[in-house]
Amino acid sequence: MCQRAICNKCQKFTYRGCGMHVEQVLTGVPTSQRCTCTRDTTSAGSRWKRLLGRS
C-alpha cells in the first residue's frame, strides 16, 4: 500500500510505495500542491523494482 509523503526537492505532496494507490493516497490534495518532480530512476529501490519488473 502507498502512503502520502513530502517531496524532498519541492516540499509538495507525493507518495511512496508501489504506485498503484496514488489517487487514493492523494485524495483531497489539490493538483497545485502535488509534486511534479521527475522520479529518481537511479536509486537502489528503483533498480530493485526493475529487477522485479515493477518499473
Secondary structure, 3 states (H helix, E strand, C coil): CCEEEECCCCCCEEEECCCCCHHHHCCCCCHHHECCCCCCCCCHHHHHHHHCCCC
